[in-house]
Amino acid sequence: MATRLTALLLAAAVLYGDSLDDFYLKSIKERNVPSMALAVVKDGTIAKVAAYGTADLERHIAARADTVYKIGSVSKQFIATAVMRLVRDRRLQLDDPIRKYFDDLPAAWQLITIRQLLSHTAGLPRESPVFDGMKRVSDIEIIRGAYPLPLLSRPGDRYAYSNVGYYVLSELIARVTGKPWADYITDVVFRPAGLAPIFTTSAGGVRGRARGYSGNDNSDIAAEWIALRPSGAFMTTISQLAKWDAVLRTDRVLTAAEQQLMTTGVVLNDGSIAPYGFGWHVERFNGQRYIWHGGGLPGFSSQFARFPDAGITVIALTNGDDADIGSLTANLAGMHLPARREAKQTAR
């Protein structure tokens, strides 16, 4: 692994030159981010994998390409991919109402479909009042905690980002497969992709983890959540995410048709298009398709930005939650795209 990584970094030095590495170092200093891990993938080939700064300030441990970061809501694409595999196997259908799988739903939830959960168009609130990052609460308790809340809109009427919806999807995966959702995702997504373990954020004893920092200018050690949040479940390395992006350019895990469906905005009840597919935001950037997702948890920020028309992907992970990582990745992507403009993104 070390030899391969060295070769990648040497190739990156030739491609980009030392001045760009200086730009990355300057960027994390300006943002007061302890460290940043970065990957650039071009046409399915990993062009750059590198890390800058310090993964653990107290122990003076430098960030590396194999440093493990929490990725927050970038995890949603893996939940959505697992659902698509169940659809492929005809174990469920996208337009199934979720009442087929839950027998205690409130009346307002009866018509919600799996497609609407995947695309944040079910009308569900963003969070459940029962969720507490410092407590271990089962997924179904989190879901039921949201039952008394009114829907934000009629299912299918509009887009409204909802972590609750991805709790429902994870519980649905467990009920349909008869195994914990994290195990099923490992079986049908991570192993077929040839990825090393992508751990859940509840996993203890993971070696090489970055320490998270929070507060103004990331000046405080972040409190460690003990809750396992399906909507932001995983932690991994920049090298593994770069490899995953390369896998997405094949049919090893998802077919081209399945990926097209996941990265196309869903149609709302009035015929308009929502800016979200299944686990991915779907927008335009300089006239090109822009498929992206951000992630944020206490002490961590992440951004996964794909430009399929140009064959460019930029991924960045940091161990600070006070970081404008969206603009950094957009600016970096702009260096590789035909035209350039600033784009503001909000990491979730």
Secondary structure, 3 states (H helix, E strand, C coil): CHHHHHHHHHHHHHHHCHHHHHHHHHHHHHCCCCEEEEEEEECCEEEEEEEEEEEECCCCEECCCCCEEECHHHHHHHHHHHHHHHHHCCCCCCCCEHHHCCCCCCHHHCCCEHHHHHCCCCCCCCCCCCCCCCCCCCHHHHHHHCCCCCCCCCCCCCCCCCHHHHHHHHHHHHHHHCCCHHHHHHHHHHHHHCCCCCEECCCCCCCCECCCEECHHHCEECCCCCCCCHHHCEEECHHHHHHHHHHCCCCCCCCHHHHHHHCCCCECCCCCECCECCCCEEEEECCEEEEEEEEEECCEEEEEEEECCCCEEEEEEECECCCCHHHHHHHHHHCCCCCCCCCCCCCC
